[in-house]
Each structure stands twice: as structure tokens, then as C-alpha cells.
Amino acid sequence: MRGSGTRRGRRRGGAAAPVRSVDYCNLRNPFPPIAVFTDDRIEAMHLTALQVLEELGIKVLLPEARDLLVKAGAKLADDDMVHIGRDIVQAALASAPRSFRMHGAVPDRDITVELGSLIFQPGAGAPHVTDRQRGRRPGKLDDFRELVQLTQGFDALQMVPPLVEPQDIPIHLRHYAMTEVALTQSDKVIFAYARGTPQAMECFEMIRDFRGLSDDEFRARPQLYTIVNTNSPRQIDVPMAQGLIDFAHYGQPIIVTPFTLMGAMAPITVAGALTLSHAEALAAITLAQLARPGAPVTYGTFTSNVDMKSGAPAFGTPEQVKASLGAGQLARLIGLPWRCAAGSAANVADAQAAHETEISGWGAVLAGATVVIHAAGWLEGGLTVGYEKLITDMDMVNTFAELCTAAAADDDAIGLDALREVQPGGHFFGAQHTMDRYQTEFWEPLSWDWSNYGTWQNAGANDAQERATAIWQERLAAFTPPNHSADRIGDLQDFIAYRTAAGGAAPVS
């Protein structure tokens, strides 16, 4: 397994030691999804969401999007409120694919997006980064490059999101820089922002040409994805509506994700917030299907609560977990793959940060999420990605990945011979059954230290954060980019230079 922190070494006498080999690239969730609501209450939320779209409507700010909805039979009010009938929504859900394949630069990076798959992403979209050596700072392109390189090294992170916004690159040029880094420093499924048609088309062109595809091949084989956030409550703005249309037209997947905080931009109850989120997701999915029936879409939710003392977002709470479990029930009701999230509101990578990320991560996994975003590195409710946090969180992510691997239970694994060999009062350390397997049987953590106190103290008494610093530094120092074509890298750089000289592409607001 590439980049998994597995045990490697040599036997005495120079013979190569066995290497533990597992596949973390394509995971299937082994846990039956947990329900937090009864089926009749989930059905009631779904029907209420349809009622919201019919009677209350959703504000759609892009004229082209309103036209598509009206042409399908929706009713338009004077204030840009579109009232979408449930028959339109149901037709859209019927045309949305239940499963689709996303392609990396090489076949073993391809992933299937469907209910039952389990896909992880690191934290994304942060304006800041932090590490113990350089402190908290506005994100720069060099930081984005390093974080992509770290992501590339972990098989259990199957997608490369926009980990940090490079503040040193103007926004009309940023999509060039970020796409170049993602393409050249990784071979995984990558992201592009939905920030208006000009930027989307240029990202499509860069990815298409870098991967040597024709127009038809690009449209037929999803190569990248975007995330579309609705503006809760009940609004789809111009860039997001345009992104839904652009990505649908070109057959590139859209992860539709309302961001609803209970008590702030959503009702204070879990059921109320989920109902609003569900209505908004249905509206956006409907728009994408009207733009191109069969366009790959992923249902999404990011629902948590706020601290009612300050109004600040909170993550890793029981309410977030309940919302994740309920969202999974709604996703299964409509039959679509779906996106959930982990996350932390902690300001530093401390015990609070670890607990919040793991609790919310378990919530997403037990909810049956297809894609779990913000699974590693996320701090301050998304304002910062931490280098040490990414490393320590990967022990959680790799644990989830390991739980997806089957446990052997054949006769040899049951070990009757070992039970015969070791007598009562003995031990199994030297048993042949143990000696045959001790180098490969167990999962090995990345940043944990299991040595006793004396050994740990003699080795420098480094805590988890100090160990994580050493790990990310070592990984970056040893990083080798994937073996991409030098000609295609040159062509990509020429395209970017040409488009930059022509003035770039401003985002649509």
C-alpha cells in the first residue's frame, strides 16, 4: 500500500522483510447504517421538503437557471422565487445516476461513487494554514502544494480537494495555479471551483488536455468534481447555479451541499434543519438534471449546530452526529450517493480538536456516507488546515480504512496448531503461528507511540504533535511527484502562461 505508514524493513542477513499490503484506494463501508429517526418520520421530512419547494419556493438568482426550472413547469414569482412541483423533483431524482465512476490520472486511482462506497478527503477551502514550525498564516500556493503532496501520500485520501486558498495568487489566476499543482503533484481525482463559466471551461480544458482526452471522452468520463453550496435558507446564488449548469453540461460530478447550522441559518431542531437542507439539495439536484438528464450528482449535507452563547459553529457534537445519521436516511430514501463531513471548531490541534473530528467522523461513517470531507487537518470550523492535525487525523482515517478490510477466519487464521503448540500458562510470542505473521498481521499507526514511559522518555519524550511535525517534514522531503508526461506538463504551463498574459478569468459574483 502506498504511503500508508506500514511497517517496512529487512530481516537479519539482509533478506527483505514481509510488507503488509492492503488496498485503501477502494473502500466499502462494513457497517450497517444507523438510523436516528423512524422511517415514517424520514418520509415526513421528505414530503415536507417537497411542500417547501412547492409552496414556499426557493430563490434562484441566475436567470438561465430560472428559465430551465420554469420550462420544466415550475412557477416563477416576481421576487425570483421559484416554486418547484414535486413531479419535477421526482423526475429529476429518477434521472440522476445511482452510481458513477470517477477517474484519476491512472486506473488504480479511479473510484466508484455510490451508496456503500467510502471515500475520504482532507480538510478543504481554508483561508489559513498552520504548523508548529511556521505558525498560523494566510495560505499560499506553496502551502497548497505541500498539502497536495501530503494528500497524495495517503491512499485512504482518495480525492484532492482545495485544501487551502492560496492568498498570494489573485483570484482571476488562482484556478490556473491550483489546477496545475493538483495535476502535477497528484494522480488522484481532483477538484475545480464553480466560480463562473470562464474559469470552469478553462479548468475543463486544462484537465482534458493534460490527461490526453478528446471532448467526447471528457464528457463521458468524470475527471473532476465541484462542490455547490446553497445559500441557506432557500437560495441558490449566481455562481452556484451557473456551476450546476456548467458541470452538468460537461458530465462532471457535482456534490450538492447545503451548509445548515441549527439555530442560525436553519431551524434549531435536527429534524427542522434536515428538512431545510433536504429541500435545498433537491432543488439544486433538480436544476442539474434539467441542465443535463443523467448528470452525475451527489446528495450532500453539512449540518451541525451553533454555540447559542456566541453564535459560533460547533462540530463533533451529538447534534451533528444525529444530523449525519438522519441525512444518511434521507439519501437512502432517494437512492443517491451522498457527502457528509467530519470537522472541528477547535483553534489548535489539541484534545478537543481530536475528539471533535473523531466523533463527527464516526457519525459520517455510521451514517453510511459515500464521501467524508474534512476528515483530516480541519481546524477552526474550516478557517485553517493544520499540518500536524492532518497527520494525527490520518491515524483515524487509516483506522476506518483498516476496518473496511476483511478479517481472515479460515482454518489457518483460527489457529488450532498454535493452540496445540502453546500449553496452559505459556505465551504465543514465539509460537510458529505468531512468527509467521508478526510483521504483517497488525495495522501500524502513523503518529502514535506505544513504547513504555522509560523508552519514550529516553527517545526524547516527544508528544503526538512533535512526532507529527517530524512526519510531515520527512514526507515532504522525500516526496516524488507522479510520473506525468513532461510534454503535457510543458503544454499545461504554456496554456497557463498564455491565459495569464491575456488577463485570466474573473469569477462570477
Secondary structure, DSSP 8 states (H G I E B T S, - for coil): -TTS-----B-GGG-B--------SSEE--S----SS-HHHHHHHHHHHHHIIIII-EEE--HHHHHHHHHTT-EE-TTSEEE--HHHHHHHHHHS-SEEEE--SSGGG-EEEETTEEEE-----BSEEE-TTT-SEE--HHHHHHHHHHHHT-TT--EE---B--TTS-HHHHHHHHHHHHHHH--SEEE---S-HHHHHHHHHHHHHHTT--HHHHHHS--EEEEE---SSSEE-HHHHHHHHHHHHTT--EEE--EEEETTTB-SSHHHHHHHHHHHHHHHHHHHHHHSTT--EEEE-EEEEE-TTT--EE-S-HHHHHHHHHHHHHHHHHT--EEEE-----SSSSHHHHHHHHHHHHHHHHTT-SEEES-SSEEGGGTEEEHHHHHHHHHHHHHHHHHTS----SHHHHTHHHHHHS-TT--STT-HHHHTTTTTSS---SS---S-HHHHHHTT---HHHHHHHHHHHHHHH-------HHHHHHHHHHHHHHHHTT------
